[in-house]
Amino acid sequence: MEEIILDAYGKINLALDVLYKRNDGYHEIDSVMQQIDLKDTLILKKRDNGISIESNEKSIPLDERNLAYKAWRKLTDKAKINKGVDITIIKRIPVAAGLAGGSTDAAAVLKGLNILWGLNLSQEELMEIGREIGADVPFCIFGGTARAKGIGERLERIKGFSNKLILLVNIGVEVPTEYVYKSLGLNNKNMAVNVEELVKYIERDNLRKVAENMGNVLESVVIRDYPIIDEIKKEMVESGALGALMSGSGPTVFGIFDDESKLYSCKEKMEAKYKKVIVTKTI
């Protein structure tokens, strides 16, 4: 095999609680991560050595700053091999949007090179390598619906929550994750999210209760700088969403719907105001 094509799926956070700052500088989280069918496509082609990256998205770096590059470098170091790859990234997931776009591309590179190079690494081994690249990479390898603890690398499978209607609205600005976490105050106990309650309703497939119990403590930071986030959430609910939340470190807002006609009616309203409006589903 000389070439492999992979889908790299995005994710939303149905819940995100930040518990404390760790001694290593990372934050301890308790989160529910959900894969969605919005995806990038990666094409990996063998070459003798080195790496090249190209993409249809002009705003992403094509050098060692790209997480796909870091995935190649980590894998060659871990496997102690000197093999190269040409990577084409067809981006559909908005950049720096709280949807794990860069992380899922890195995950796809790890999975793809594992096959292309015949390394036979297990999913657990790939996730361990992924952890060194970024906190969301292990989940992007794991997929589906999961409760995430630690910095996001300790994953527990939750009963599937697939085929739920999701509308994404992205305001077209990039919000650096590091800035959001750094700006978060952890002294306000009222900010805590009841992740246990949310998991209970996911496993019962109670969509309305899931929507009611979603929460993200990082919203307070991003809404302070971009109050439009709060306005979008309210507009979505007024337009028929069962609930709306900012995903990850933002600034993308997602709404959960149980009625396709209401979703598309909301989409039409949002497209008149906002840069990127995307219909997707949970997988």
Buried (B, 14 or more C-beta within 10 A) or exposed (E): EEEBEBEBBBBBBBBBBBEEBEEEEBBBBBBBBBBBBBBBBBBBBBEEEEBEBEBEBEEBEBEEEBBBBBBBEBBBEBBEEEBBBBBBBBBBBBEBBBBBBBBBBBBBBBBBBBBBBEBEBEEEBBBBBBBBBBBBBBBBBBBBBBBBBBBBBBBEEBEBBBEBBBBBBBBEBEBEBEEBBEEBEBEEEEBEBEBEBBBBBBBEEEBEBBBBBBBBBBBBBBBEBBEBBBEBBEBBBEBBBBBBBBBBBBBBBBBBBBEEEBBEBBBEBBEEEBEBBBBBEBB
